[in-house]
Amino acid sequence: MASWITATPRFEQGLKIANQVDSSKFRLLINRICQTLQSNVNTKIFSEEEEEKLLVSLDLNKDDLACLLDAIILIYKQAASNIIKPHLMESTLKDTFNADDDKVQIFLNAWITYGKGIIDHFRQMSIFPIQLKKIDWCLNIQAASSTIKKDVRPMALLQLNLTGEEESKLTVEFNKKELVDLYQNLEKIQSQLDALK
């Protein structure tokens, strides 16, 4: 059993379907999937209209097409996640999953051509769905209150602009001690990151 990819019945069914597809059409399909994975892993590869054309072109039903696409995408995502060498991909597809030689060569040629780009794109992705885009800040000073005449309390407001499925803003208020604590923790994180280089 290959340690870099898990065989499920659906995955194995997808590879059986791949073996039935015409090799020239399969090559075009694989190249399109790999090109998309290089630029955006989380989007749908084909539009509804394109999938309808694929159904006719590949002579498949909707479930078989979905199974085929899922299997192909899984192979390249897992290969990128595990940074698989072409010879390991070849032996796994041939020996473990009994893929046809011509289909294995198509998988390998696409991996050799697009693998680095897919891996690089995976490296740039974060595992966290929400990302910090920008920080805005301001300093407020309360110079007096109704109870104490000369009470100077500086407060820093940080507005964190976040991106994810939708953009949002989070505002956090810090007094001087809290701001110093935050700064010291960020310094610790920075020194740990520097130690990794």
ABEGO torsion letter per residue (X at the ends): XBAABBBBAAAAAAAAAAAABBAAAAAAAAAAAAAAAAABAABBABBAAAAAAAAAAAGBBAAAAAAAAAAAAAAAAAAAAAGBBAAAAAAAAAAAAGBBAAAAAAAAAAAAAAAAAAAAAAAABBABABBBABBBBBBBBBABBAABABBBBBBBBBBBBBBBABBBBBBBBBBAAAAAAAAAAAAAAAAAAAAAX
